[in-house]
Each structure stands twice: as structure tokens, then as C-alpha cells.
Amino acid sequence: MTQIRVEPYTSGHKQIWDEMIAYSRNGVFLFFRDYMEYHNDRFQDASLLFFDERNLLAVLPANRDGNQVVSHGGLTFGGVISRDDLGASAMLELFDVLREWLRGQGVSTLLYKPVPHIYHRMPAEEDLYALFRSGARLVRRDLSSTLDMACRSPMQHGRQTQLKRGKKTFVVRESRDYGAFMDLVSSALTTKHKVKPTHTAQEMELLAARFPQNIRLFGAYCRELLCAGVLIYENTNVAHVQYIAGTDEAKREGALERIFDELLERQYATIRYFDWGISTEQAGQWLNPGLVQNKESYGARGVAYDLYEMDLAG
């Protein structure tokens, strides 16, 4: 059996960490250190690296919150990000090492959000089996809506009608106007949900500058005015909708349908999955029917985003 050792992440590991993310079978750009560390003032980093005698086998993006370690509290998901050749037996050993190391650090609970399968470059669910073998409990399940671009369902008739209206009024183009767009996002979230966006305009500008190939804003313009927009987080297999916003008038006139037509028919026509994100609230216990129906009207169907809890006290 391979002897696996664990090391806590330090800045000296940055290069090998980022190389692991780039060449892993289930990594996404959110796990690059230049993304993870934009909010390091809010999250105490507790990331780990796992080695055999010679090589880096896997990494775990994580933060510490009291006696808990979360993978990852500042990201949509986390989990063990591994090389192609890390098999099931090695993953079980890795989890044994992980549990013992966390206990030695006084950690009582591991909260683990595995990477959903749509983001995998190749099958990578050995961690789910290891969670089961470790006695972890599924404590939350959110439901995202995803369009499989290889077998798309047609857009509903109402969307087609709105799209015709939108084509008459709006021009869609890629934009760098994050200030105006995040104002639209903030206004929508404040009005409807009494919450603020996860990111500020300044944070989005910073992250987009660091990851211009992955973070892309598409806007619907009328007379050079940004009326609506969709912010995409682009990964190898998945184009994920991070934010959607528009004025009420623009939405009535088909601005969002116009943007999604551009995205689905041209910009991301060859990507495997187009993901609208979750429609669940209250830790997954409530499904917003209007929101999920809106996404399903484009042909999207459900993908689970899970959260596991592992008790380390025993």
C-alpha cells in the first residue's frame, strides 16, 4: 500500500498546487490560489496537500472555522482534487490519513462539498465512496439546473417569443463593465431577497483580470446602455451562470433570452454542459418553483450539489 503523508498548504506550495489543479481530473479554476486567496481576509486557510514517497497525489481546498474544517466555505464546492491515477484504494488510505491529521489538529467536524460530476474531466467519485466508508452523513443537497449540450431539449415556446422581441431591441456583446452590471445584480438581490451579492464590483473586476479566459460578462445593450447581463464562470466542461441581472423593462423585452441565445447557440455551442446554478434555499429544504421552472424552460434538468458532514470526535 502507498504511504501517504499530508502537509498543510503554505505559499511555498503555490506552484505545485496550481499545477495539480491544472492537470487534475476534477479541478476547476476556482481552486487556483489566485482565486481562492482573493477573500483570504474572510476565511482561515486550512488547505492540505497529499504526497506519496515522491509525488503530489491530491490537494484539498479548505478553510477552518472554529473546530470545523470546511472544503470549502468560500467556494461553491471543494473536496479532494486528484491526479488521474489515484485509485479507490489510495483514496481510502488518503481519507484515513486525513481523518487522523485533522483529529491531531483538534478538528471535530469535516464539512465536505464534493465537485459535482459535470465538472469532472474523467470519473472521479472515489471520494464519495470514501465518505461513505468514513461514516459521513449527507446533510444538505441543493439542486442545480444544467443543460447537456450533447442532447438538448428545445427552448419552450414562450422563450422563443421573447427571443424574437429581444432580437429587435438588443445587441449582445462581451463586456468589461462590471460596475454597471454588479449595480444591476445588487439592485435585483436587494429588492427580491434582501441580500447583497457574494462579490463586489471591485472583486469581480479583480478576478476577471486574473482569469480573463474563465470569467466572462455578456451584456444586452440598447443605445449603448447596458440593460441586462449574464456573468459566466467557464471551465473545461461547464459554462456556469454566476450572476444574471437586468432592468425590469429589459427582461420584459426579451433581453435575457437574447443573451442566452448568443451563449447557447454561439459562444458555448460546443461545451458539454451549461449550468444555471441552484434553485434551492433554506439549506436545500425549499425549492423555488418559479426559479427552477425558469431554468427548465431552456431545457435544463437537475444536478445535485451535496454537502457531507464527517464526525471526527470518535
Salt bridges, closest charged atoms under 4 A:
GLU7 OE2 - ARG5 NH1 2.35
GLU7 OE1 - HIS13 NE2 2.95
ASP18 OD2 - LYS14 NZ 3.17
ASP34 OD1 - LYS14 NZ 3.70
GLU37 OE2 - ARG33 NE 2.97
ASP41 OD1 - ARG42 NE 3.97
ASP45 OD1 - ARG33 NH2 3.07
ASP84 OD1 - ARG121 NH2 2.55
ASP85 OD2 - ARG83 NH2 2.72
ASP96 OD1 - ARG99 NH2 2.45
GLU100 OE2 - ARG103 NH1 2.56
GLU126 OE1 - ARG25 NH1 3.17
ASP142 OD2 - ARG140 NE 2.72
ASP148 OD1 - ARG272 NE 3.09
GLU174 OE1 - ARG216 NH2 2.88
GLU203 OE2 - ARG42 NH2 2.60
GLU224 OE1 - ARG173 NH2 2.98
GLU234 OE1 - ARG216 NH1 3.34
GLU253 OE2 - ARG165 NH2 3.04
GLU257 OE2 - ARG159 NH1 2.47
ASP261 OD2 - ARG266 NH2 2.73
GLU262 OE1 - ARG266 NE 2.78
GLU265 OE2 - ARG152 NH2 2.93
ASP275 OD2 - HIS240 ND1 2.77
ASP306 OD1 - ARG141 NE 2.66
GLU309 OE2 - ARG137 NH2 2.66
